[in-house]
Amino acid sequence: MKTLYLDCGMGAAGDMITAALLELLPDKESFVKKLNSLGIPGIVFEANTSVKCGIKGTHMSVKVNGQEEEPGVPAKAEEIMSHDKEDHHEQAHAHHSHKHVGEDGKEYVHEHHGMDQIKHIVADHLHVPDKVKKDILGVYGLLAEAENHVHGTTVDEIHFHEVGTMDAIADVTAVCMLINEISPDKIIASPVNTGSGTVKCAHGILPIPAPATAYLLQGIPSYSSGIKTELCTPTGAAILKYFADDFGEMPVMRTSAIGYGMGTKDLEWANCIRAMIGETEGKTDMITELMCTIDDMTPEAASFAVQKIIEGGALDVYTVPVSMKKGRTGLLFVTLCRPEERLKMAKLIFKHTTTIGIRWHDLDRFVLDREIEDVDTPYGIIRRKVSKGYGVERTKYEYDDLSRIADEKGISINEILKNIE
């Protein structure tokens, strides 16, 4: 399986992800030419060699009308905002700009776009496949959701500031183009280092991670290593949330290419994102096993407990007959779950069984990749689970579909399977 792994130990930003993915291609120059021919108004991409802490990589520079984003306060790295609600109609259908003096004493101009303007740019100006257009708007859809949550606006009222600038739009477009070009079967990202401290944005001084970034990172493993700067931006968080299939440690893989995408800041740690592409035979993950022995429940009560714990989100629950002290016959009650749900499962076990103690430990496991496909049969659409990896592939029709059809037709499951095959 062709797997892309993103090492986000120094956060995630659109330009850094772009540069890291670009380094995975055999012909970077040709792809940069392709980016510059996309038709993004006023945008020019430049891939430059950059060295951070002795590591050579690529920095992706994006110039808007010949001017690069303000150094020291990257526009795309800041928070998003909306203007007052009474102006939302104008904001949704137009773009705005403002000037300010940067830390280097130069004057910078930033143009901001609403969601309708971004949709217009994507639909009418970008010469990219429809899938890439869908991905671009998907990423911005997540940013719009974050905007709505943080500022209490609606989609029609949204007017992006920093992540609505042309260089930010260029970053998102470039990443979507590169993902389409690389075409991995699966994307895995490491836990995300957010950085710490505060960041200057259109609203003023905000904590790191910025509110929109924090919202987008919900459900994604993230942490701060104590570095006092913004490492993960809203754009970077949205890209990871949209594209990553899983988050965790690097899987066992035969790496074929490695790319380093460099940021603009010089820090004690190498300011870069590392992208690796390679083949994985299958995947591994971690589960928690909770166990208890029970000798004072009826089989019916134990069966009900199994059902309720599975309904509560357990991966599996099973019982094994055991011989306990004083010759009593009992049950070994075993529950498998995700590590983050062990406390929830423990509460369910205490609630639905008579145990007074639960043992637990974490386990690594090998697992086959699984997906559900719809199969057109003489009985209509039936779902089929396809499992593959580690040199094997097998299929199995979903029991719920088979049993439903068997009841409706008054025939056996074996007869259904025979007619399907």
Secondary structure, DSSP 8 states (H G I E B T S, - for coil): -EEEEEE-TT-B-HHHHHHHHHTTSS-HHHHHHHHHTS--TTEEEEEEEEEETTEEEEEEEEEETTEE--TTS-GGGS------GGGHHHHHH-EEEEEEE-TTS-EEEEEEEBHHHHHHHHHHH--S-HHHHHHHHHHHHHHHHHHHHHH---GGG-B-SGGGSHHHHHHHHHHHHHHHHH--SEEEE--EE-B-SEEEETTEEEESS-HHHHHHTTTS-EE--S-SSB-B-HHHHHHHHHH-SEESS--S-EEEEEEEEE-S---SS--EEEEEEEE-S-EEEEEEEEEEEESS--HHHHHHHHHHHHHTT-SEEEEEEEE-GGG-EEEEEEEEE-GGGHHHHHHHHHHHS--S--EEEEEEEEE-EEEEEEEEETTEEEEEEEEEETTEEEEEE-HHHHHHHHHHHT--HHHHHHHH-
